[in-house]
Amino acid sequence: MTQHPPNNRAKILIVDDQEANIGLLRRILARDGYEQVRSTTDGREAAAIFADYKPDLVLLDLHMPNRDGFQVLEDLGPAINNGGYFPVLMLTGDASVEAKRGALSLGAKDFLAKPFDATEVMLRIRNLLETRFLYLSLENQNSVLETRVEARTRELMDSQIEILERLARAAEIRDDDTGRHTQRVGQLSSNIGNALGLPGRSVELLRRVAPLHDVGKIGIPDSILRKPGTLTEDELAVMRTHTLIGAQILSGGQSDLVMVASRIALSHHEWWNGAGYPHGISGDQIPIEARIVAVADVFDAVTHSRPYRAAWPMDVALRELERKSGSHFDPDVIKALLRSECYKGPAMTMTPNRAMRAVGWPRRSRLQ
């Protein structure tokens, strides 16, 4: 926490066109131990001196030539009316209500009538400075508390992310011996999000939680999950329950991380035309995060080998995803995938059908 000086170490700026008044105020301040005092007889210089000196209190004459106290208050307005507490003590022989209202409306905090009474001068200055430093102390305490809260929030967020990442690995290790699929889906999803122009925070959330899209596979038997051949209708039905299992695992979370992860786990196998699962929703009914992960998941899955089939050439995979734009996939997400710079394959060397036959792609894949 920043330590503030004792009140008599405060910096004071005097603005008064009469040298005699400045001299008197300096002597009064000196007797009370105030040594850091600057002054000017020209109101036009006040703003520049204020910016350079950064005082804790301004003693300001109201009636001056060239630039009076009201105009000086207007010059200082951005600095003294910025949401904090900055004391300006007006020095004036004008005790009219209009003068006081005008000065108060421009940021003055108190008035000192001329001719000065030394005791009154010091009492008003002490009160104003005490309030000033109490306010600064409170601001610093709030700042320290906010910093601590932010640090603690980051710690909790990091712990939550670590737990979620380990949960994703636990699910993936049963379906991908390298455990890299989930991380690739996270990175590709964030790249697609960037290409779509999503806000930075949303893109970062995608990168963090997209790896949890298949967390529900924890509940799928190995006999189905790691089967090398085509799944039967009954096996496909069991496989498709991983969306519901994943959403159930992640349900009830209060953080954005868990809520977005839950939406993705539930809906990343929904199709743009409504032919997907588990609920058969379509179009914009499907959360945008799930639509993005759907594309990233399929693209990464078909371009990497799995126990039940070999990898597709990248250019073939891109052609096939384009073909399914508007049916399986959100067309805007497919366009974003093609705009992203992450995956650039060689020129097309064979048709998708020929390529699928060459790599032994089953007619009914577990991506359907």
C-alpha positions as CSV (number, residue, x, y, z in Angstrom):
1,M,0.0,0.0,0.0
2,T,1.3,3.5,-0.9
3,Q,2.3,5.4,2.3
4,H,1.1,9.0,2.3
5,P,3.1,11.8,4.1
6,P,1.9,13.4,7.3
7,N,-0.4,16.3,6.6
8,N,2.3,18.9,7.1
9,R,4.3,17.3,4.4
10,A,1.6,17.9,1.9
11,K,2.3,19.9,-1.3
12,I,0.3,23.2,-1.5
13,L,-0.2,25.5,-4.4
14,I,-1.2,29.2,-3.8
15,V,-2.8,31.2,-6.7
16,D,-3.3,34.8,-5.7
17,D,-2.6,38.0,-7.6
18,Q,-1.4,39.8,-4.5
19,E,2.2,39.1,-3.4
20,A,1.3,40.3,0.1
21,N,-1.4,37.6,0.5
22,I,0.9,34.9,-0.8
23,G,3.6,36.0,1.7
24,L,1.1,36.0,4.6
25,L,-0.1,32.5,3.7
26,R,3.4,31.2,3.4
27,R,4.3,32.5,6.9
28,I,1.1,30.9,8.4
29,L,1.9,27.6,6.6
30,A,5.5,27.6,7.7
31,R,4.5,28.1,11.4
32,D,2.5,24.9,11.1
33,G,5.3,23.0,9.5
34,Y,4.2,23.1,5.8
35,E,7.4,23.5,3.8
36,Q,6.4,22.3,0.3
37,V,4.6,25.4,-1.0
38,R,4.6,26.8,-4.6
39,S,2.8,30.0,-5.7
40,T,1.9,32.2,-8.6
41,T,0.3,35.6,-9.0
42,D,-0.9,34.8,-12.6
43,G,-4.0,32.5,-12.9
44,R,-2.9,31.7,-16.4
45,E,0.1,29.7,-15.0
46,A,-2.0,27.7,-12.5
47,A,-2.8,24.7,-14.7
48,A,0.8,24.2,-15.9
49,I,2.1,24.5,-12.3
50,F,-0.6,22.1,-11.1
51,A,0.3,19.5,-13.7
52,D,4.0,19.7,-12.9
53,Y,3.8,20.0,-9.1
54,K,0.8,17.7,-8.4
55,P,-0.2,19.4,-5.2
56,D,-2.5,18.0,-2.5
57,L,-4.3,21.4,-1.9
58,V,-4.9,24.6,-3.9
59,L,-5.5,27.9,-2.2
60,L,-7.2,30.0,-5.0
61,D,-8.1,33.7,-5.0
62,L,-11.4,34.3,-6.6
63,H,-11.0,37.8,-8.1
64,M,-7.8,38.1,-10.2
65,P,-7.0,39.9,-13.4
66,N,-6.3,38.0,-16.7
67,R,-7.8,34.8,-15.4
68,D,-10.0,34.8,-12.3
69,G,-10.7,31.9,-9.8
70,F,-13.7,30.6,-11.8
71,Q,-11.7,30.3,-15.0
72,V,-8.8,28.7,-13.1
73,L,-11.3,26.1,-11.7
74,E,-12.4,25.4,-15.2
75,D,-8.8,24.9,-16.3
76,L,-8.2,22.5,-13.4
77,G,-11.6,20.7,-13.9
78,P,-10.3,17.5,-15.5
79,A,-7.8,17.0,-12.7
80,I,-9.9,18.0,-9.6
81,N,-13.2,16.5,-10.8
82,N,-12.1,13.0,-11.8
83,G,-14.1,11.0,-9.3
84,G,-11.6,11.5,-6.4
85,Y,-11.4,14.1,-3.7
86,F,-9.2,17.1,-4.4
87,P,-9.5,20.1,-2.1
88,V,-9.6,23.7,-3.5
89,L,-9.9,26.4,-0.8
90,M,-11.2,29.6,-2.3
91,L,-9.8,32.9,-1.0
92,T,-12.3,35.7,-1.4
93,G,-13.8,38.8,0.1
94,D,-16.9,38.1,-1.9
95,A,-19.3,36.3,0.4
96,S,-22.2,36.4,-2.0
97,V,-24.3,33.3,-2.5
98,E,-23.8,33.5,-6.3
99,A,-20.0,33.5,-5.9
100,K,-20.1,30.5,-3.5
101,R,-22.5,28.5,-5.7
102,G,-20.4,29.2,-8.8
103,A,-17.2,28.1,-7.1
104,L,-18.7,25.0,-5.6
105,S,-20.2,23.9,-8.9
106,L,-16.7,24.1,-10.5
107,G,-15.1,21.9,-7.8
108,A,-14.2,24.2,-4.9
109,K,-14.5,22.5,-1.5
110,D,-14.4,25.4,1.0
111,F,-14.1,29.2,1.4
112,L,-11.8,31.4,3.4
113,A,-12.8,35.0,3.8
114,K,-10.3,37.9,3.5
115,P,-8.7,39.3,5.6
116,F,-7.3,36.0,6.9
117,D,-7.5,34.8,10.4
118,A,-4.4,32.6,11.0
119,T,-6.1,30.1,13.2
120,E,-9.0,29.7,10.8
121,V,-6.6,29.3,7.9
122,M,-4.8,26.4,9.6
123,L,-8.0,24.7,10.8
124,R,-9.5,24.7,7.3
125,I,-6.3,23.6,5.7
126,R,-5.9,20.7,8.2
127,N,-9.5,19.6,7.7
128,L,-9.2,19.6,4.0
129,L,-5.9,17.8,3.9
130,E,-7.1,15.2,6.5
131,T,-10.0,14.4,4.2
132,R,-7.8,14.3,1.2
133,F,-5.4,11.8,2.7
134,L,-8.1,9.7,4.2
135,Y,-9.7,9.4,0.8
136,L,-6.4,8.5,-0.8
137,S,-5.8,5.9,1.9
138,L,-9.2,4.4,1.2
139,E,-8.5,4.4,-2.6
140,N,-5.2,2.6,-2.0
141,Q,-6.9,0.0,0.3
142,N,-9.5,-0.6,-2.4
143,S,-6.9,-0.9,-5.0
144,V,-5.0,-3.5,-2.9
145,L,-8.2,-5.4,-2.2
146,E,-9.0,-5.4,-5.9
147,T,-5.5,-6.6,-6.8
148,R,-5.8,-9.4,-4.2
149,V,-9.3,-10.4,-5.5
150,E,-8.0,-10.4,-9.1
151,A,-5.0,-12.5,-8.1
152,R,-7.2,-14.9,-6.2
153,T,-9.7,-15.1,-9.1
154,R,-6.8,-15.9,-11.5
155,E,-5.6,-18.6,-9.1
156,L,-9.1,-20.1,-8.9
157,M,-9.5,-19.8,-12.7
158,D,-6.1,-21.5,-13.3
159,S,-7.0,-24.3,-10.9
160,Q,-10.4,-24.8,-12.6
161,I,-8.7,-24.8,-16.0
162,E,-6.1,-27.4,-14.9
163,I,-8.9,-29.6,-13.5
164,L,-10.9,-29.3,-16.8
165,E,-7.8,-30.0,-18.9
166,R,-7.0,-33.2,-16.9
167,L,-10.6,-34.2,-17.2
168,A,-10.4,-33.8,-21.0
169,R,-7.2,-35.9,-21.1
170,A,-8.9,-38.6,-19.0
171,A,-11.6,-38.9,-21.6
172,E,-9.3,-38.6,-24.7
173,I,-6.8,-41.1,-23.6
174,R,-9.4,-43.8,-24.1
175,D,-10.1,-42.8,-27.7
176,D,-6.8,-41.3,-28.9
177,D,-3.6,-42.8,-27.6
178,T,-1.6,-39.6,-28.2
179,G,-4.1,-37.5,-26.2
180,R,-3.5,-34.7,-28.7
181,H,-6.9,-34.6,-30.4
182,T,-8.5,-32.5,-27.7
183,Q,-5.7,-29.9,-27.7
184,R,-5.8,-29.6,-31.5
185,V,-9.6,-29.1,-31.5
186,G,-9.1,-26.4,-28.9
187,Q,-6.6,-24.6,-30.9
188,L,-8.5,-24.9,-34.2
189,S,-11.7,-23.8,-32.6
190,S,-10.0,-20.6,-31.3
191,N,-8.6,-20.0,-34.8
192,I,-12.0,-20.4,-36.3
193,G,-13.5,-18.1,-33.7
194,N,-10.9,-15.5,-34.6
195,A,-11.8,-15.8,-38.3
196,L,-15.4,-15.3,-37.4
197,G,-14.5,-12.1,-35.5
198,L,-15.6,-13.3,-32.1
199,P,-14.5,-11.2,-29.1
200,G,-11.1,-12.1,-27.7
201,R,-12.5,-13.4,-24.5
202,S,-14.8,-15.7,-26.3
203,V,-12.0,-17.0,-28.5
204,E,-9.9,-17.7,-25.4
205,L,-12.8,-19.5,-23.7
206,L,-13.1,-21.7,-26.8
207,R,-9.5,-22.6,-26.7
208,R,-9.8,-23.6,-23.1
209,V,-13.0,-25.6,-23.1
210,A,-13.3,-27.1,-26.6
211,P,-11.0,-29.9,-25.5
212,L,-13.9,-31.0,-23.2
213,H,-16.2,-31.7,-26.1
214,D,-16.0,-35.5,-25.8
215,V,-15.7,-35.7,-22.0
216,G,-18.8,-37.8,-22.0
217,K,-16.8,-40.6,-23.6
218,I,-15.7,-41.5,-20.1
219,G,-19.1,-43.2,-19.8
220,I,-18.8,-45.2,-23.1
221,P,-17.6,-48.8,-22.9
222,D,-14.2,-49.6,-24.5
223,S,-15.8,-52.3,-26.6
224,I,-17.6,-49.6,-28.5
225,L,-15.2,-46.7,-28.1
226,R,-12.2,-48.6,-29.4
227,K,-13.9,-51.0,-31.8
228,P,-11.9,-51.1,-35.1
229,G,-14.8,-51.7,-37.4
230,T,-18.2,-50.2,-38.2
231,L,-20.5,-49.7,-35.3
232,T,-23.9,-51.4,-35.2
233,E,-27.1,-49.4,-34.8
234,D,-27.3,-50.3,-31.1
235,E,-23.6,-49.4,-30.7
236,L,-24.1,-46.1,-32.4
237,A,-27.0,-45.3,-30.1
238,V,-24.8,-45.9,-27.1
239,M,-21.9,-43.9,-28.6
240,R,-24.3,-40.9,-29.1
241,T,-25.1,-40.8,-25.4
242,H,-21.6,-39.3,-24.8
243,T,-23.1,-35.9,-25.5
244,L,-25.7,-36.3,-22.8
245,I,-23.1,-37.8,-20.4
246,G,-20.7,-34.9,-21.0
247,A,-23.4,-32.3,-20.5
248,Q,-24.4,-34.0,-17.2
249,I,-20.8,-34.1,-16.0
250,L,-20.5,-30.3,-16.7
251,S,-24.0,-29.3,-15.6
252,G,-24.7,-26.9,-12.8
253,G,-21.4,-24.9,-13.2
254,Q,-21.5,-21.2,-12.4
255,S,-18.4,-20.0,-14.3
256,D,-18.4,-19.1,-18.0
257,L,-15.8,-21.8,-18.6
258,V,-18.0,-24.6,-17.4
259,M,-21.2,-23.3,-18.9
260,V,-19.7,-22.9,-22.3
261,A,-18.1,-26.4,-22.0
262,S,-21.4,-27.9,-21.1
263,R,-23.1,-26.3,-24.2
264,I,-20.4,-27.7,-26.4
265,A,-20.4,-31.2,-24.9
266,L,-24.2,-31.4,-25.4
267,S,-24.5,-29.9,-28.9
268,H,-21.4,-30.4,-30.9
269,H,-23.0,-33.3,-32.8
270,E,-26.1,-31.3,-33.8
271,W,-26.4,-30.7,-37.5
272,W,-27.2,-27.4,-39.2
273,N,-30.2,-29.0,-41.0
274,G,-31.5,-30.6,-37.8
275,A,-30.4,-34.2,-38.6
276,G,-28.0,-34.4,-35.7
277,Y,-28.2,-35.5,-32.1
278,P,-29.1,-35.6,-29.2
279,H,-32.0,-33.2,-29.7
280,G,-32.2,-32.6,-33.4
281,I,-32.0,-28.8,-33.1
282,S,-30.9,-26.8,-36.2
283,G,-29.4,-23.5,-37.4
284,D,-28.9,-20.7,-34.9
285,Q,-30.6,-22.9,-32.2
286,I,-27.3,-24.6,-31.9
287,P,-24.9,-22.6,-29.7
288,I,-22.2,-20.9,-31.8
289,E,-19.5,-22.6,-29.7
290,A,-20.9,-26.0,-30.5
291,R,-21.1,-25.2,-34.2
292,I,-17.5,-24.2,-34.2
293,V,-16.3,-27.2,-32.3
294,A,-18.4,-29.5,-34.6
295,V,-16.3,-28.4,-37.6
296,A,-12.9,-28.4,-35.7
297,D,-13.7,-31.9,-34.2
298,V,-14.6,-33.5,-37.5
299,F,-11.8,-31.9,-39.4
300,D,-9.2,-33.0,-36.9
301,A,-10.7,-36.4,-36.5
302,V,-10.7,-37.3,-40.2
303,T,-7.1,-35.9,-40.8
304,H,-5.7,-38.1,-38.1
305,S,-5.7,-41.9,-37.8
306,R,-8.0,-43.7,-35.4
307,P,-8.3,-47.4,-34.4
308,Y,-11.3,-47.7,-36.7
309,R,-9.8,-46.0,-39.9
310,A,-6.8,-44.3,-41.4
311,A,-6.4,-40.5,-41.9
312,W,-7.7,-38.6,-44.8
313,P,-5.5,-36.3,-46.9
314,M,-6.0,-32.7,-45.7
315,D,-7.3,-31.5,-49.0
316,V,-9.8,-34.2,-49.2
317,A,-11.0,-33.4,-45.7
318,L,-11.5,-29.7,-46.6
319,R,-13.4,-30.7,-49.8
320,E,-15.7,-33.0,-47.8
321,L,-16.5,-30.4,-45.1
322,E,-17.3,-27.9,-47.9
323,R,-19.6,-30.4,-49.4
324,K,-21.5,-30.7,-46.1
325,S,-21.7,-26.9,-45.5
326,G,-25.4,-26.0,-45.1
327,S,-26.4,-29.6,-44.1
328,H,-24.1,-30.9,-41.4
329,F,-22.2,-27.7,-40.8
330,D,-22.9,-24.0,-40.4
331,P,-21.8,-22.4,-43.7
332,D,-20.2,-19.4,-41.9
333,V,-18.1,-21.6,-39.8
334,I,-16.9,-23.6,-42.8
335,K,-16.0,-20.3,-44.5
336,A,-14.1,-19.3,-41.4
337,L,-12.2,-22.6,-41.4
338,L,-11.2,-22.0,-45.0
339,R,-10.1,-18.4,-44.2
340,S,-8.0,-19.4,-41.2
341,E,-4.3,-19.9,-41.8
342,C,-3.9,-23.0,-39.6
343,Y,-4.5,-25.8,-42.1
344,K,-3.3,-25.5,-45.7
345,G,-3.2,-28.8,-47.5
346,P,-1.7,-29.7,-50.9
347,A,-3.7,-29.3,-54.1
348,M,-6.5,-31.8,-54.6
349,T,-5.2,-35.1,-56.0
350,M,-8.3,-37.3,-55.9
351,T,-12.0,-37.0,-55.4
352,P,-13.4,-37.4,-51.9
353,N,-15.2,-40.6,-52.8
354,R,-12.0,-42.1,-54.2
355,A,-10.0,-40.9,-51.2
356,M,-12.5,-42.4,-48.8
357,R,-12.3,-45.8,-50.5
358,A,-8.5,-45.5,-50.5
359,V,-8.3,-45.0,-46.7
360,G,-11.0,-47.5,-45.9
361,W,-13.6,-45.0,-44.6
362,P,-16.7,-46.9,-43.6
363,R,-20.0,-45.9,-45.1
364,R,-21.4,-45.3,-41.6
365,S,-18.9,-43.5,-39.5
366,R,-19.2,-42.8,-35.8
367,L,-19.1,-39.1,-36.7
368,Q,-22.6,-39.3,-38.1
